[in-house]
Each structure stands twice: as C-alpha cells, then as structure tokens.
Amino acid sequence: MTPNKADWLGSVRFAGSEAQLLGAVNAFLATWSREQLAALPKDCRPTRLDGLEAVSDLAFALVRHECSLEPIDHPAILQAMAQFFAAASTRAAELRALSRGFHLRGIPPIALSLKG
C-alpha cells in the first residue's frame, strides 16, 4: 500500500530545517517494505539519507529513471518515490538558499506551490 501522498508531500513542503526535512524523508522511507523497494531500479534503492545532498542525488536518479521509461513500464513505487523526492529536493534547495541569506521575496517557494 502506498503511503498517503498528500501527508508526505506536506511534511517536506513545510519542513523548517534540514533536520526536519531529513526526519520526514527517513520516516517516509520507513513506510515502504523491502519488497517494494526491491522493485526500484538498483541505483534508485534508497537507504537512510543523512544529508541534503543525498536527498537531491536520489531525487535525480529517480526522476531520470522515471523519464527514461514509458509510463506503463514504471513500477508504481518509482512514480511515488520520484514525486516525493523531487519535492524533498526542491525544499532542500530552498533551505540551503535561506541558510545562505537568500530571500525568496516576491517569488513563492517552489515546494509550497506544488499541488498534493
């Protein structure tokens, strides 16, 4: 069974820190069984992620695989993981920018504008 997409996307959209984002990511991963994760392409099988770079790297791998296959050929978990990690990677980029003093004035944060 797929975890509730809206709840998990909300958990990354509104993460206020790197620790909160990583906590949400690792909690999301814990909801999937080993069998479900085994359906992913080998380089897309996540492990515990311990930094924002790892989140972004996994997002890239997942989206790359999703875009390289016909939608009918995807395991359902690939699409769910790609969508979740794309949102998590976007939020990671926002958190990095904010931590470096960049302000997103006049531009809504990308992750907050995603529809769940």
N, C-alpha and C positions, 0 to 999 in steps of 0.2 A: 504494500500500500504506500502511495506517495504521501509524504508529509504535506500539511496544509500550506500551499504556496503563498497565499496572502500573508499568513502569520510570519513565515520565514523571511519573505521579502521585506516586510515591515521591520523585522528585527535588525536587518542590515541597514536599511534606509535611515533609521533613527539612532544608530549606534553613535555615541558621542565621543568615543575614544578608540584607539587601537585595541585596547584590552577588551572593550565591549564588542567590537566587531569580531575579533578572533574568538571570543566566547560564543557568539552567535554562530559563527562558521563551524566551529568544532561541535557545538550542540546539534546543528543541522546534520553534520556528517554522522553523528552517533545514531541518528534515526534510521539509517539505511543498513540493511543486513549485508553480510559478506557476500552472499549470493547475488544480491542486487548490484553491489559494487563490482563484482566479477563480470557483469555484463558490459561494463565500460571498456573502451579501448585501453590497452595496457598502460600507455603513458598518461591516461586520464584518471587512473585509480587513485583517489586521494588517500592521504594518510593524515595524521594530526598536523595541522598547519600552525606554525609558530611565528609567523611574521606576515606583514602586508605584502611583501614581495612574493611569498609563496602563494598567497591568495590570487594575486594577479597572474602569476605563472600558470596556475591551474585553470583560471578563467580563460586564458589564451588557448591553452591546449584543448579545453572542452569546446570552445566556440569554433576553433579551427576544425576539429573533427565534425562538429555539427554541420558546418558549412560545406564540408567536403563530401558529405553523403546525401543521397536522396532522402527526403523526409520519411519515406516508407521504410528505409533501411535502418533508421535510428532505433536503438533500444529506447524505451520511454524515459529511462533514467538519464540518458545523455541530454535530452532536451531539458529536463527538470534541473539537472546539475548545471548545464550551460547557462540557463536563465538566472539561476540563483547566484552563481559565481560571477557572472557579468555584473549583476547589481552589487555584489560584495566588492568587486574590483573597482567599480565606479566610486563606491563610498570610500574605499581605501585611498583613492586618488584625492578625493575631497578632503579627507582627514589629513593627508600629507600636506596638501596646499594650505589648509588652515593652520597646521602646526608650524609652517614656514612663514606665517604672517600674511598670506594672500587672503583677500576677502572677496567673496563672490557677490559683490554689490551689483544689483540690477540684473544679475543672472541667477535664476533659480538653480539650486544644486541639482545636478542631473539625476541623482539617485532618488530625490524626492519627487521628481516629475514622472517617474515610471508608474505605470498602472499595474496593480497587483492582480 
